[in-house]
Amino acid sequence: MAVSPAADRSALAGDGIAMFLPPGIADYPASLALAKTPVSVGPLPADWPIAPKFSRKAGKTFVSVTVPEGSDLYGTGEVTGPLRRNDRSIELWNTDNFGYADKQAAGRRLYQSHPWVLGVRKDGSAFGLLFDSTWRAELRTGRKIKLSSDGPPMPVIVVDRDSPQAVMRGLAELTGTMPLPPRWALGYQQSRWSYYPDSEALRIADEFRKRKIPADVLWMDIDYMDGFRVFTFSPEHFPDPKRFNADLRARGFHSVWMIDPGVKSEPGYGVYDSGQARDVWVKDAKGKDYEGEVWPGMTKYPDFTRPDTRRWWADLYRDFMAQGVDGVWNDMNEPAVFNVPGHTMPADNQHRGGGDMAAGPHLQYHNVYGMLMVQATREGIEAANPERRPFVLTRANFLGGHRYAATWTGDNVSTWEHLKLSIPMSINLGLSGQPFSGPDIGGFGGEATPDLWGHWIALGAFYPFSRAHAMKDTGRKEPWAFGPEVEKAARIAIERRYRLLPYLYTLFRDSSIDGLPVMRPMFFADPRDADLRREEQAFLLGEDLLVVPKWARAPKLPKGVWRKISLVEGDGKDAYQAELKLRGGAILPLGKVVQNTGEESLGPLTLLISLDEKGEARGRLYEDAGDGYGYRQGDYLLTTYRAESRDGLVRVDIEGAEGKRARPSREIVVQVTTDEGVFTAKGDESAGISVSLQPPVL
């Protein structure tokens, strides 16, 4: 087996970014992971520290990269296991894997594939490895990182910078960033397989409003369809979807509706007939239309490698979105197939390609099937609603697919194991370039006990994507389904999220620019602190807020000033609520408790301040219309606040502002949290506000 060093096939492709082409490849090939094709900006320095070695044997491609001694590894996408990914084996083959329990795949192979590893050296500097291939592969991490692929030789990109944050910015430079989502998508969301008929869905919405539990989104699973035919509505259960969506909107709810890839093989069904007329389907090894069984029975699968197929699929959303649909949920898009080995279509099925995509077997395009589907979905929604930001959720995806859709961690179950796994899974998705993710709160399958659900919602309020979901034939899993104590805990947890929405929206805006995750590992607070490298119970939201679940045992927390804070009445005494700590030196923008994001939440705006050792703090608040694209033309306001303590007074001023959006006239509440208590003042942010740190004289 010949082993070829890549030194003669290498070049710099950016600041701290090197690309390595294996022998036989003259130019960087078309890539689905990357936002644009990398180009050489100069020769690789002689002291470049990390270089892959390529080899071929028995039709397979092998890549090996020696890991710097003492490095801790992360990323690798959506898989189970610990946060630290050293000495792991991951299969890159998207798999419908209910409960993460498939006997062959286990948690090593789930719904998405991310051929990416983030490494953090002993000194806190970092590197990232991107294996740019869509083919089925196995990734092993150890003293060496090894990838074995069923495909031809592939490029490898190495990012090497002075911190893990800088490496994540490098990944974003390569794969692009998440588009800024609509603000409503950051609210709490409720789902079940399924809420139907329409009267039952409206009853659920009414219960949220009656019980004063904030929520923004209600989800419609497959039972809304007419016989599980995609892009249809059941005449019995949803006879007037446009009116139903209007009724939801009147209650302050948005709606997200499921669309699967499988199209029922049924002449006379409009979607099928139009697909037949345009010959859009994946072919089998003999060149005939492939058929597989899914929810509607025998179905055909669009070949999304074809530009014409993607245009056809995108056009289907015009009439669908016209029914008042707000968001789309693409599920079963690994693609899943019932009653066959491996739960998917045969590897020798044929995709015809087009444009930059060559024709090839399913073995080549399986891992990007879901990604290409959501690309077409997003393009269709954008065309149907050009003035509104799309929201798309997908189960299957690939590295770079965050450009098109948010994601969740698939069909988990109601167990403590899956509750605890959700933290490292979500963090590692963020460390693989997908900032908008989270699990099904409470567990999709199985029965949740009141205690489990209470702890899960108390944590789930802080996932970037915060949605509770439940499988058909399981007990009810709405916040009030577990008795008054858990309902109260859910209300407190969700109210905390809504108070944090100004901060969360600012983090999402940042991520849409720099690619940094919203939910971050503890070691981001100090990459040089080895004690933080394995911490997977507690985590950070942005750089300023630390979340410690109630059930966490002896979590490793960063050094420095971190002060415990309270956001709503009773959150410090409740049996379920996570402990929140604010970094010394931070200003946290907070809104008031609202029932949905359509209500004005910044009247008043609260600035919660935790001073550092120097008596200073800074924080930012991003504001825009919450939807639409006006922010791209400057219709936004990004304010930087500065606080400084002198002679027992804390002075808070605007340090700087960006954007053309007018500053609203509003009341500002400043709260300075100290080791002695919380000190409060109100005033005008434009004029500055001073807070006395002297307790009042009684």
C-alpha positions, 0 to 999 in steps of 0.5 A: 500500500503506497503512502504519499505525503501531501507536501507537494500537493499543498498550499495556503488557502487563507489565514491559518488554512491549508489545503492538501490535494492527493496525488492525481488531483490537479485542481480542487474539485467541486465541493458540497461542504464548502461555500466556495472553492478554495484557492491558493494564496501562497505556498505552505510554510516549511514549518506547517505543523499538520499534514495528511498522508494519503493512500489507496488500497482495494478501491478505498481511500485512506487518510492519516493525520498525526495528532499533536501529543496531548490534544483533546478532540471534539466535533465529529458531528451528530453522534452519541458518546462523551464530549471529548471525542478521543479514541472514538470510531464514527461511521459517516453514513446517515441512518434512520436510527430510532432511539440511537439503538440500531444494533449495527449502527448504535450511536456511532452512526446517526442521521447526519455526517460531519467529516470534521474534527476539532483539536485543542492542544495542551497550550490552548491553540487549536486545529481542525481537519476537514475531509472533503468527501461525501462518500461513505466513510469511517472516521477514527480518532486516536494518536492519529486521526484516520479516515477510510472512505469508499470513494476516490481520493479527496482533498483535506483542509487543515485549519491551524490557529491560536484558539478553538474559537479562531478555528471555528471562525476558519470553518465558517470561512470555508463552509459559510454561516447560518442565515439569521433565522426569524426571531420567532424561531428562537421561542419555545416550541411544542410538537407531537406526532401528531396534533390533529384534527385542527380543533385539537391543535387549537386546543393545545394553543389555547392551553398555553395561553390559558396557563400563561406558559410562553410559546411561539410555535406549534408543529404539525406532524404527518397526520395532517396530510391526506394519506401521508401524501406530501404537499396535501392536507387531510380534508377530514382533519385540516379542511381549511389549513389557511384559516387554521393557520390564521387562527393560530396566528391570532393566538400568537403562534407560528406553525411548522409542517412536515414534508418528507422526500418520499412521493406516493407512487399513485397516478392521479396524485398531482405531485407524483404526476408532475414528477413523472412528467419531469422524470425527477426520480432516483434510478435503481442499478438497472436504470428504472425508477427506484421505489421504496416503502415509507408512510404512504406505502410505495414511494419514489424519491426525488433525485436532488442531485439534478438541478431540474429536480431541485427546481421542481421541488422548490416550486411545490412550496409556492401553493403550500406556503400560500396556506399560511405555513410559516416553517417546514420540517424535512424528515425521513430524508436520510433517506429512510426506507422501511423494511429493508436492510440498513433502512435506506435505498441500495448503495448502487442506486443511481443519481444523474447529477448535473451542474457541478455534480457528476452522475454517481451511485447512492454510495456517493450521494447518500450522505448529502441527500438530506442536505440537497433536499433542504437546499431545494426546500429553502430556495422554494420557501424564499421564492414563495415568501421573498419578504420573510426569512425561511425556517427549515428543520431537517433530520438528515444533513451534512457538513455545511448544511447549516446554510440551509436548515436547523436540526435536531438530534433525531428520535431520542427516548425519555431516559436520563441517559438521553437527557444527559447525552443531549448536552455533548451531542448539541455542543459537538454539533455546534463544534461541527458548524451547526449552531442551531440545534437541540434534542426533543425535550422530554424524549420522543419515544417512551414514557417520561416520568414527571421528574425526568420531564421537569429536569429536561424542560429546565435544561431545554429552555437553554438549547439553541433550538428549544422544542418538546416532542412526543411519539404517537402512543406515548403519554402526553408530554405538554408542560401541564401533563405532569401535574402542577409542580412540573407545570410550574417548573416549565413555566419558570424555565420557559419564562427564563428563556423569554427573558434571555431572548435579547441575548440569544438573538444577539448570539444568533446574529453573531453566529450568522457572521462569525460561525461561533456556536451559540451553545459552547463547551466549558473550555471555551472560557479558558482553552488552556485549562485542562480541567475544563476539557471533559466537562459535559454537564455544564455549558456556556451560552455565548461567552457570558452565561454559564448553565449548570443543570440541577442534576449536575454533580461536581461540574468543572467550572472556569476560574474567575468571577462568575456570579449566580443570577436570578431571572424570574421569581422563584427560579432560585428555589424551584427543585428543577431549575438550572443554576445560571452564572454571569461572567464578571465583566459582562452586561446581559441584555434582558427582556420582560416575560412575554407570551410570544415573540410578537409581543414587545419585550423590551419595555423595559430593557433590563441590563444585568451587570456583573463587574470584573476585578477592575470594576468594569463590564461590557455587553451588546444588544442586537435589534432588528425587525425580527423578520425580513431582510431589512437588516442587510440594508442597515435596518438594525441597531447593535448597541455596545454598553459599558459599565464602570464602577467608581466611588460606590457608583456604577455608571452605565453608558452607550460605548458605541452603536452600529446600524441605521435603525432608530433607537427606541424610546424606552425605560431602562432598568440597570441591575448590578449583581454583586457578592453583596446583593443586587442594586437597581436603578432606572433611567434613559440609556442615551443619557447614561444611568448611575447605580449606587452600590450603597445599601439604602439607609433604613 
